[in-house]
Amino acid sequence: MPSSIAVPPEQASLLGTMPGEVLDDAELRQVQLSVAPSRTLSEDGSTGTKVTVDTPHGPVTAAVSGDPTRPVILSYHDLGLNHVTNFQAFFLYPEMRNVVNNFCIVHVNAPGQEEGAPTLPEGYVYPTMEELADTITCVKNHLHLRSFIGFGVGLGANVLARYATKYPNYVDALVLVNCSSTQAGWIEWGYQKLNIRHLRSGTMTTGTVDYLMWHHFGKLEECNQDLVTVYRQHFERAINPTNLGLLVDSYIRRSDLGIVRELDPNKKKDVRMIRCQVLNITANLSPHIEDTVTFNGRLDPTLATWMKIQDVGLVLDEAPGKVVEAFRLFLQGQGYAVHSRGIGSRQGSIASVTSSTTSLRDLREARDIHITENPLQNPTA
């Protein structure tokens, strides 16, 4: 039975009651404590149907969701991750689901990096970064895709940038997170060589895990500690070290993208450059800020937007809402009729593009996002 409690005079004014008034306790028998599920990097099936595509460099695993006749978003993951661990949570983010409902999503894995992948055979020659880019053509042809919007992180951003440079007619736009356009420096090369030696022997050392954590988060002490713990456990327990060692070796041997910023319209057709719109994203705690600045300086300024998000390191996990909003506005700039509840067909109207640039300017003025876009795209900026 509920008990009755007399309200003391000193509490009466706070409760909005009369002194001495009797209140009844409420019995909350049907109320249950709701605890949010712990973060996991395990596959839940939401990324789509897995397909295996034969390429000149061995089989490649991809995951497909949606109708391939619709506009396509093709993702490529970073070091130590795969399509599940890098993109599953981000693409399940409610606002992101609303944006991509009418897209076909294709996630591509580098050879041997998919979840549960067996150890690559002895003597297997791992593809170079250029060859990894060429495997995307095999996936595209296998799924009968005409073109796609690329979405890459770290290593995957470099792969997609190479592909867009080599096959400009097949890439509609690029969203690249922490993209490097240069060769590996001596410090990176030397450190990774030591990691590769251990990885190829099948050992995931503390030093290698620390490097991966730094690569993804940057300033660990300032990042979300729950995420830091989840990713550290993933790197320690859930990665095939031998396969990762081969991928890391390929990445540190990467060549320079060889792209240039050419402002003379008469010379643009003769130089190597990325010819589609690029949303170039980083975070202020990331160790790759300078790489993205260098990359941005080599892009056509009329096609590039550089965006830095404050107070995070692992940007897709720590600030998904900000990335989704920037992505939505970016899609509007490509002529897609993007709405909060979904996306329509691609449009070619000037009004759509004008609306996009205005929205980007509004987003740039937010306290924790810094966006740089070329004034030629937006004369009122």
C-alpha positions as CSV (number, residue, x, y, z in Angstrom):
1,M,0.0,0.0,0.0
2,P,1.3,3.5,-0.7
3,S,2.3,5.4,2.3
4,S,1.4,9.0,3.1
5,I,4.0,11.7,3.8
6,A,3.5,15.1,5.4
7,V,5.3,17.9,3.6
8,P,7.5,20.0,5.9
9,P,7.0,23.8,5.7
10,E,10.6,24.3,4.3
11,Q,9.9,22.0,1.3
12,A,6.3,23.2,0.7
13,S,7.3,26.2,-1.5
14,L,9.6,24.1,-3.6
15,L,6.9,21.5,-4.2
16,G,4.1,24.0,-4.8
17,T,2.0,22.6,-1.9
18,M,0.6,23.8,1.3
19,P,2.5,23.1,4.6
20,G,1.3,20.0,6.2
21,E,-0.4,18.7,3.0
22,V,-0.2,14.9,2.7
23,L,1.4,13.4,-0.5
24,D,1.2,9.7,-1.5
25,D,4.1,7.7,-2.6
26,A,3.7,6.2,-6.0
27,E,4.5,2.5,-6.6
28,L,6.3,2.1,-9.9
29,R,5.8,-1.6,-10.3
30,Q,5.7,-1.6,-14.0
31,V,8.7,0.6,-14.6
32,Q,11.8,-1.2,-15.9
33,L,15.3,0.3,-16.1
34,S,16.4,0.7,-19.8
35,V,20.1,0.2,-20.4
36,A,21.6,1.1,-23.7
37,P,23.3,-1.9,-25.4
38,S,27.1,-1.9,-25.2
39,R,28.9,-0.8,-28.3
40,T,30.0,-3.7,-30.5
41,L,31.9,-4.0,-33.8
42,S,30.4,-7.4,-34.7
43,E,28.4,-7.9,-37.9
44,D,24.7,-7.7,-37.5
45,G,23.6,-8.2,-41.1
46,S,22.6,-4.7,-41.8
47,T,25.3,-4.0,-44.3
48,G,23.7,-6.2,-47.0
49,T,24.3,-9.4,-48.9
50,K,27.9,-10.5,-49.2
51,V,29.3,-11.3,-52.7
52,T,32.7,-12.6,-53.7
53,V,34.2,-11.0,-56.8
54,D,37.1,-12.6,-58.7
55,T,39.8,-10.2,-59.6
56,P,43.3,-10.5,-61.1
57,H,44.6,-10.1,-57.6
58,G,42.4,-12.7,-55.9
59,P,38.9,-12.7,-54.6
60,V,37.4,-9.6,-53.1
61,T,34.5,-9.6,-50.7
62,A,31.8,-6.9,-51.0
63,A,28.5,-6.3,-49.3
64,V,25.5,-4.9,-51.3
65,S,22.2,-3.5,-50.0
66,G,19.6,-1.8,-52.1
67,D,18.7,-1.8,-55.8
68,P,21.9,-1.5,-58.0
69,T,19.8,0.5,-60.6
70,R,19.6,3.3,-58.1
71,P,22.4,5.9,-57.4
72,V,25.3,4.1,-55.8
73,I,27.4,4.9,-52.7
74,L,30.6,2.8,-52.7
75,S,32.7,2.7,-49.5
76,Y,36.2,1.6,-48.8
77,H,37.6,1.0,-45.3
78,D,40.8,2.0,-43.4
79,L,43.7,0.1,-41.9
80,G,42.8,-2.6,-39.3
81,L,39.1,-2.3,-40.2
82,N,36.6,-3.7,-42.8
83,H,33.2,-2.7,-44.1
84,V,31.5,-3.8,-40.9
85,T,33.8,-2.2,-38.3
86,N,34.3,1.0,-40.3
87,F,30.9,1.7,-41.7
88,Q,28.1,-0.4,-40.1
89,A,27.4,1.9,-37.1
90,F,27.7,5.0,-39.2
91,F,25.2,3.8,-41.9
92,L,22.8,2.7,-39.1
93,Y,22.8,6.2,-37.6
94,P,19.1,7.3,-38.0
95,E,19.8,10.4,-40.0
96,M,22.2,8.6,-42.3
97,R,19.6,5.9,-42.9
98,N,17.1,8.6,-43.9
99,V,19.6,10.0,-46.3
100,V,20.6,6.8,-48.1
101,N,17.2,5.0,-48.1
102,N,17.0,5.4,-51.9
103,F,20.6,4.6,-52.7
104,C,22.3,1.3,-53.4
105,I,25.1,0.9,-50.9
106,V,28.2,-1.2,-51.9
107,H,30.9,-1.8,-49.3
108,V,34.2,-3.1,-50.7
109,N,36.9,-4.9,-48.6
110,A,40.6,-5.2,-49.4
111,P,41.7,-8.8,-49.9
112,G,41.8,-10.8,-46.7
113,Q,40.4,-8.0,-44.5
114,E,36.7,-9.1,-44.3
115,E,35.4,-10.5,-41.0
116,G,36.5,-14.1,-40.5
117,A,38.8,-14.1,-43.5
118,P,41.2,-17.0,-43.6
119,T,45.0,-16.4,-43.7
120,L,46.1,-15.5,-47.2
121,P,48.2,-18.4,-48.7
122,E,52.0,-18.4,-48.5
123,G,53.4,-16.7,-51.5
124,Y,50.4,-14.6,-52.2
125,V,51.5,-11.3,-53.7
126,Y,49.3,-8.5,-52.2
127,P,48.1,-5.9,-54.6
128,T,49.6,-2.5,-54.6
129,M,47.5,0.6,-53.9
130,E,47.0,1.1,-57.7
131,E,46.0,-2.5,-58.0
132,L,43.6,-2.2,-55.1
133,A,42.0,0.7,-57.0
134,D,41.7,-1.5,-60.1
135,T,39.8,-4.2,-58.1
136,I,37.0,-1.7,-57.8
137,T,36.5,-1.9,-61.5
138,C,35.9,-5.7,-61.1
139,V,33.3,-5.0,-58.4
140,K,31.7,-2.4,-60.5
141,N,31.5,-4.6,-63.6
142,H,30.3,-7.6,-61.5
143,L,27.4,-5.6,-60.1
144,H,26.7,-3.7,-63.4
145,L,27.2,-0.3,-61.8
146,R,27.5,2.7,-64.2
147,S,29.1,5.1,-61.7
148,F,29.1,5.8,-57.9
149,I,29.7,8.3,-55.1
150,G,32.9,7.1,-53.3
151,F,33.0,7.2,-49.5
152,G,36.5,6.3,-48.1
153,V,38.4,6.6,-44.9
154,G,42.2,6.7,-44.5
155,L,43.6,3.9,-46.8
156,G,40.2,3.6,-48.4
157,A,40.2,7.3,-49.2
158,N,43.5,6.9,-50.9
159,V,42.3,4.0,-53.0
160,L,39.2,5.9,-54.1
161,A,41.2,9.0,-54.9
162,R,43.4,6.8,-57.2
163,Y,40.4,5.3,-58.8
164,A,38.7,8.7,-59.5
165,T,42.0,10.0,-61.0
166,K,42.3,7.0,-63.3
167,Y,38.6,6.5,-64.2
168,P,36.9,10.0,-63.8
169,N,33.8,9.0,-65.8
170,Y,32.8,6.4,-63.3
171,V,33.0,8.6,-60.1
172,D,30.2,11.1,-59.5
173,A,31.7,12.6,-56.3
174,L,34.0,11.7,-53.4
175,V,33.6,11.9,-49.6
176,L,37.1,11.3,-48.2
177,V,38.0,11.1,-44.5
178,N,41.7,11.6,-43.5
179,C,43.0,11.2,-47.1
180,S,46.7,11.3,-47.8
181,S,47.9,12.1,-51.3
182,T,51.7,11.7,-50.7
183,Q,54.1,8.9,-50.2
184,A,54.8,7.6,-46.7
185,G,57.3,9.6,-44.8
186,W,60.4,8.0,-43.3
187,I,59.0,7.9,-39.8
188,E,55.8,6.2,-40.9
189,W,57.8,3.8,-43.1
190,G,60.2,2.8,-40.4
191,Y,57.6,2.4,-37.7
192,Q,55.3,0.3,-39.9
193,K,58.2,-1.9,-41.1
194,L,58.6,-3.0,-37.5
195,N,54.9,-3.6,-37.1
196,I,54.8,-5.6,-40.4
197,R,57.6,-7.9,-39.1
198,H,55.5,-8.9,-36.1
199,L,52.2,-9.0,-38.0
200,R,53.5,-11.4,-40.7
201,S,54.6,-13.8,-38.0
202,G,51.0,-13.8,-36.8
203,T,51.6,-11.7,-33.7
204,M,49.6,-8.6,-32.8
205,T,51.9,-6.7,-30.4
206,T,51.1,-3.9,-28.0
207,G,53.1,-1.5,-30.2
208,T,51.1,-2.4,-33.3
209,V,47.8,-1.9,-31.4
210,D,49.1,1.4,-30.1
211,Y,49.9,2.5,-33.6
212,L,46.4,1.6,-34.9
213,M,44.8,3.4,-32.0
214,W,46.9,6.5,-32.8
215,H,46.1,6.2,-36.6
216,H,42.4,6.2,-36.0
217,F,41.9,8.4,-32.9
218,G,45.0,10.6,-32.7
219,K,44.9,12.2,-29.2
220,L,43.4,9.2,-27.3
221,E,43.1,10.9,-24.0
222,E,40.7,13.5,-25.4
223,C,38.5,11.0,-27.3
224,N,35.4,9.0,-26.2
225,Q,36.9,6.5,-23.8
226,D,34.2,3.9,-24.4
227,L,35.0,3.9,-28.1
228,V,38.7,3.7,-27.3
229,T,38.2,0.6,-25.2
230,V,36.0,-1.1,-27.8
231,Y,38.5,-0.5,-30.7
232,R,41.5,-1.5,-28.6
233,Q,39.8,-4.8,-27.8
234,H,38.9,-5.3,-31.4
235,F,42.5,-4.7,-32.6
236,E,43.8,-7.1,-29.9
237,R,41.5,-9.9,-30.5
238,A,39.6,-9.8,-33.8
239,I,42.1,-9.1,-36.5
240,N,44.0,-11.6,-38.7
241,P,47.6,-10.2,-38.1
242,T,49.1,-11.8,-41.2
243,N,46.5,-10.4,-43.6
244,L,46.8,-7.0,-42.0
245,G,50.5,-7.0,-42.3
246,L,50.2,-7.5,-46.0
247,L,47.8,-4.6,-46.3
248,V,50.0,-2.3,-44.2
249,D,53.0,-3.1,-46.3
250,S,51.1,-2.2,-49.4
251,Y,50.0,1.1,-47.9
252,I,53.4,2.3,-46.8
253,R,54.7,1.5,-50.3
254,R,52.1,3.7,-51.8
255,S,53.1,6.1,-54.6
256,D,52.2,9.8,-54.6
257,L,48.8,10.4,-56.2
258,G,50.6,12.7,-58.7
259,I,47.7,15.1,-58.9
260,V,48.1,18.8,-59.4
261,R,46.0,21.9,-59.0
262,E,45.7,23.5,-62.4
263,L,43.7,26.7,-62.7
264,D,44.1,27.4,-66.4
265,P,41.0,25.9,-68.1
266,N,43.1,25.4,-71.3
267,K,45.5,23.1,-69.5
268,K,43.2,21.2,-67.2
269,K,42.5,18.5,-69.8
270,D,46.2,17.6,-70.1
271,V,47.1,17.2,-66.4
272,R,46.4,14.5,-63.8
273,M,43.8,15.7,-61.4
274,I,40.6,14.7,-59.6
275,R,37.7,16.0,-61.8
276,C,34.7,15.4,-59.5
277,Q,33.5,17.2,-56.4
278,V,35.3,16.3,-53.2
279,L,34.2,16.6,-49.6
280,N,37.5,16.4,-47.7
281,I,36.9,15.7,-44.0
282,T,39.1,15.5,-40.9
283,A,38.9,16.1,-37.2
284,N,40.9,18.4,-35.0
285,L,42.2,15.5,-32.8
286,S,43.2,13.4,-35.8
287,P,46.9,12.9,-36.6
288,H,46.0,13.3,-40.3
289,I,45.1,17.0,-40.5
290,E,48.2,18.1,-42.4
291,D,47.6,15.2,-44.9
292,T,44.1,16.5,-45.6
293,V,45.4,20.1,-46.0
294,T,48.1,19.0,-48.4
295,F,45.5,17.0,-50.3
296,N,43.2,19.9,-50.5
297,G,45.9,22.1,-51.9
298,R,46.3,19.7,-54.8
299,L,42.6,19.7,-55.7
300,D,40.7,22.0,-58.1
301,P,39.5,24.8,-55.7
302,T,36.2,25.0,-57.6
303,L,35.5,21.3,-56.8
304,A,36.9,20.9,-53.2
305,T,35.4,21.5,-49.8
306,W,37.6,21.0,-46.7
307,M,35.9,20.3,-43.4
308,K,37.4,19.9,-39.9
309,I,35.2,18.8,-37.0
310,Q,36.1,19.9,-33.5
311,D,36.6,17.9,-30.3
312,V,36.7,14.4,-31.9
313,G,39.3,12.0,-33.4
314,L,37.4,9.1,-34.9
315,V,35.0,11.3,-36.8
316,L,32.4,8.8,-38.1
317,D,31.9,7.3,-34.7
318,E,32.2,10.3,-32.4
319,A,30.4,12.9,-34.6
320,P,28.1,11.0,-37.0
321,G,25.5,13.7,-36.9
322,K,27.8,16.4,-38.2
323,V,29.2,14.1,-40.9
324,V,25.7,13.1,-42.0
325,E,24.6,16.8,-42.2
326,A,27.6,17.7,-44.3
327,F,27.1,14.7,-46.5
328,R,23.4,15.6,-47.1
329,L,24.3,19.1,-48.1
330,F,27.1,17.8,-50.3
331,L,24.6,15.5,-52.1
332,Q,22.3,18.5,-52.7
333,G,25.3,20.1,-54.4
334,Q,25.5,17.1,-56.7
335,G,21.9,17.7,-57.8
336,Y,20.2,15.1,-55.6
337,A,16.9,16.2,-54.1
338,V,17.8,15.4,-50.5
339,H,15.1,15.7,-47.8
340,S,15.3,14.9,-44.1
341,R,13.2,11.8,-44.6
342,G,15.0,10.5,-47.7
343,I,16.4,11.4,-51.1
344,G,14.9,11.8,-54.4
345,S,16.2,11.4,-57.9
346,R,19.1,13.4,-59.2
347,Q,18.2,16.9,-60.3
348,G,20.0,19.3,-62.6
349,S,18.4,22.6,-61.5
350,I,20.4,25.6,-60.6
351,A,18.1,26.2,-57.6
352,S,19.2,22.9,-56.1
353,V,22.9,23.8,-56.3
354,T,22.3,27.4,-55.0
355,S,20.4,26.0,-52.0
356,S,23.3,23.6,-51.3
357,T,26.0,26.3,-51.2
358,T,23.9,28.5,-48.9
359,S,23.4,25.5,-46.6
360,L,27.1,24.8,-46.6
361,R,27.8,28.4,-45.6
362,D,25.3,28.0,-42.7
363,L,27.0,24.8,-41.6
364,R,30.4,26.4,-41.7
365,E,29.2,29.0,-39.2
366,A,28.5,26.3,-36.6
367,R,30.7,26.5,-33.5
368,D,32.4,23.1,-33.8
369,I,32.8,22.7,-37.6
370,H,35.2,24.5,-39.8
371,I,34.5,24.4,-43.6
372,T,36.6,25.9,-46.4
373,E,35.1,26.2,-49.8
374,N,36.2,28.1,-52.9
375,P,34.6,31.5,-53.1
376,L,34.0,31.0,-56.8
377,Q,31.4,28.4,-55.8
378,N,29.6,30.9,-53.6
379,P,30.1,34.5,-54.5
380,T,28.3,35.7,-51.3
381,A,30.6,33.7,-49.0
